[in-house]
Amino acid sequence: MEFSRLKKLCGAAAFISALFFAFSSVSSAIALDLSSVHIKKNTIVQGETLVIEVEKFSNTNNTVPMAWVGSRAVRLFPYKEKYIGFYSAPAKATPWIYRATIVAEGEKPVKIPVVIKNAHFPVTELVVTKELNNAGFTSRNIASNLAVADTPAIVAAFSNAADAPYFSDAFGFPLKNIVNVGAFGNYRKSGSTVLQHLGVDLEAEMNTPVYAINDGKVTMAKRLINYGNSIVIDHGARIFSMYLHLEKFSVPQGAVVKKGDLIGYSGNTGYSLAPHLHLSINVNGTSIDPLNFIETTQSAFQ
């Protein structure tokens, strides 16, 4: 039965239930060696992360299973006696019921519904103080700085990404004390300029030590216009972390770091209203809520 017709007949709640049983019947028909697929928390809001787990199975070709949610690929990698992967809903994902598909060579696909809800991100003011204006920042050139300088630098730092994970444990926090003073996803507006805050601002006084949230390789350590002194770490498996507005660096570009290593000190560089640490995480090309991601990995790696 077509999804649209099924939804009209059943209603939203019953539609989800119908999908679950329809997809469960597909799952039960697969070969026994692809024994079990689990999706923890299959209802999330924009910017949040869910975990896909596949128990290891007999495979003569020793191939790693692959997964998609809708059309977005999810990288699965071995962890203990299973494969694990993270799907993060883009901040602008259309709220809908998507299909998670897990496949392996020689096996029938497993299909499970995943629901993405609207996060209802608020709109706040894009503030430019007198001090920032004197430093050359305006709402218009803040946007143009991102387009022509900062974003291309970040994209370059994402190139040549490592497929295999550098890490083997859950992600941690970049500061000893975590106080969120700038939420993920908020829209910041001034006149016709509207920017979305694709990270979190964490409370930190000047020169507070900042730590790597997991093992990885530093692919950028340089000063940008809006973002100030910035570090990007490639953690493998298409997962990157970014640390912005730093006062100074403690690691150079190209350094290999371990979880908890000191990488720099918080500051007030670039377009910044006060000393703090901006943390962003990008998974499979999507900037997502970093605190939710860290907490989700901590649950997954238990």
N, C-alpha and C positions, 0 to 999 in steps of 0.2 A: 504493500500500500504506500502511496506517495506521502512524504512527510507533511506537505501542506494539507492534504485531505485528512490525514490522521489527526493533525492538530485541531482542525475545525471540528471534527467529530468528538474528540476527547476533552478539549480544553487544555490549558497549560499544564496543570498539575498531573492530570491523567496522561497527558502526552509524554511527560518525562517517564512516568511509570511504564507506559506501553513501550517506549523505546528501550527501557531497561530490560524488560522481558524479551523483547524482540532480539536485542543484541546478545542477551544471555543464551538464547537458543542457538545463535551463531557460534558463541564461545564453546557450548557443550559439544558441538559437532567437530571440533578440531582434534587433531591427533593427540594422543595422550602424552607424548613427549614434550609438547608445549603445555606444561601442566597448569600454570596459573598466571594470570595477569591481574594486578591490583592498581587501582588509582585511588590515592588517598585524597579525600575531600574533592569530589568531582563537581562541586559548585563553588565558583570563585567570582570575585569582582574584577573589573579592569585593573591591571597592574599586579595582580596577585599570582602566586605560583602554586602549581600542584605537582605531585610526584607520581611518575609511572614506574611500577616495579614489575619485572618479568622474572619468574623463577627460572633458574637455569634448566636446560633441557638437553636431551641427547641430540647431537647434530654432527653428522659425519663430515660436513664441510667446515665445522667450527666457526660458522658465521654469527655475527652479532645481530640480534633482531633490530628492526627499524620501527619507528613510530611517527605518527602525525596526529595533530589535532587540527581538524579542518584541513587546510592546505599547508600548515606550518610544520616543518620537520622538527622532531625532538631527538636529540642525540642520546642514545643509550650506551652505557658503559658498564663493565663488570664491577660489582661490589659484593664481596663475600660470596654467597651462594645465589646471587641474583644479578640481573641487569637493572640499572636504575637510570632515570632521566628526569629532567625538569622541564615542564611546559609553563611558560609565563605569558599571561594574557596581555597583549599590548594595551597601553593606556587608552587608545582610541579604538579598541576592538568593538565591533558591533555586538551588543548584547543579544545572545541567541543560544540555541542548543546546538552544539557542534558534535562531530563524531571523532572520537579518538580511535585510530586504527593502528594495530600492532601486527607486524608481519615478520615472518622468517622464511628463509628458503625451504621450499618443500612443505610448508604448512599453510593451512587455511587462515585467513586473517581473523583476528579478534577485534570486535567493534564495541565500543562503550560510549554512552553519551556523556558529554561534558557541558555544563551550563556556565556561561559567562554573564554576569549581571552588571548593570550600570553602577559605577562607583559614585556618581553624582559629585564630581570634583567641584569645589567652590571656586568662584572668581574673586580674586583679591587685587589690590592695587600694585602696579609695577612702580615701586618707589625709586625716585632719583633724588638723593639729598643734595644740598648745596655743595658739600665736599665732593661728592661724586661728579656733580656737574662741572665743578672747577677742574676736576681731573680729566674732563673731556667726555664723560658719559651722558648720553641723552637716551630717551626711550627708543628713538629711531636707530641710533647707531649701536645700541645694545643688540638689537635684532640683526643689523647688518654685520656686526662683529662675529656673531654666531655663524651666519651664512657663509662669509668669505674667509674666515680665519679659524675660529675655535673648532667648529664642527668638522671641517676637513682634516684638522690635525688629529682629532679623536678617531675619525674614520681610518686615517693612515695607521694609527696605533692598533686598530683592530685587524689590520691586514696580516696575512701569513699566520693566522691563528692556529694554535696547536689543537689537533683533533683529540688526542688522548688527554685525559685529565692529569694535571700535575698533582692534584690533591687526592687524598684517600680518607678524608674525614670531613665532618661538617664544617661549615663556614662559621667564623666568629665575628665579634664586633671590633671596630677600629679604634674605639676609645674605652678606657676603663669604666667610665660612667656614660650611659646613654640617655640623653634627654632630647627628644624630638621637638625642635622649635620651628620647623618648616616642613610641612607634610608633603608627601609625594602626590603628584598629579594636579595640584592647584594651578589654576590659570591666573597669570599675573598680567593685568591690563593697564595700559595708559593710552588714551585716545584710540587710534586704530591699531596700535601695537598690542598683540596678545601672545604671550609666551607660556608654555606649559612647563611646570617645575618637575623634571623627570629625575628626581632624586630626593633625598631628605637632607635638611640642615640640622646638624647635631650641635648642641651647646658645647662650646669649648673656648676657654680663655686663650689668649696669645701664648704660643709655644707649648701647647699641650701635646704630649707625645701621641703620634698616630701610628697604628700597627696594621700590618697586612692581614686581611681577613681570611686568607688561606694561602697555601703554597702556590707559587707561580713565577712568572718572569715579567720584569718591568719592561714594558714596550714603549713607554713615554715618561719622561721626567723633564718638563720644560715649562716656561712661563707662557701663558696664553693671555689674550686681551681681557675677555670677560671672566674667565675662570681662574685667572691668576696662576700661581705656581701649582702645577697639576701633575698627578701621577696616574698612569694606567697600568694595571697588572693583568696579564693574560693567565687565567687559571686552567686553561685547557678546556676541552668539551664545549667550546664556544661560550665560555663564561668569562666576563671581564669585570673588574672593579675599578672605580675612578674616585680619586681623592682630590678635591679642589680647594682653592683659596689658601693653600699652605703658606706658611712663612718661610720655611726652608726645607730642603730635601736631605734625607739621610742615606739614600741609595741612588745610584746612577741608572740611566737607561741601559738595559741589557743585563742588569743584576738578576740573579735567581734568588728568590726569597722564600722563607718558610712562614707558615701561619704564626702570627704573633711577633714577627720581626719588626723592629722600629724602622719606619720608612720616611718619616718626616715629622714636622711640627705644625700644628694648626696656626692659621693666620687670618689676614684680612686683605689679601691681595686680589686685584681685579675688581669686578663689579660685586661689591660686598658691603652690606650695611653695618656690619660689626664682626668681630672675630668669631669664627665658627668653623666647623668642618662640613663641607658638602660631600655626601657619599652617594654615588650612583652605581648600579649594577646593570650590566647588559647581558642578556641570555638569548642566544640564537638570533642576534640582531635586534632585540627588543629591550628598551629601557624599562625596568620594572621596579616595583616597590622594594627597596633593598632590605628594609627591616623585616618585611614579610618573608622575603626570600631566605634570609639568614635563619629565621625561626623555623621555616619549612624544612631546610636542610638539617637542622639540628634534630628535628623529629624523624627525618628519613634515615639518618645515619646512626640511630640508636642500636 
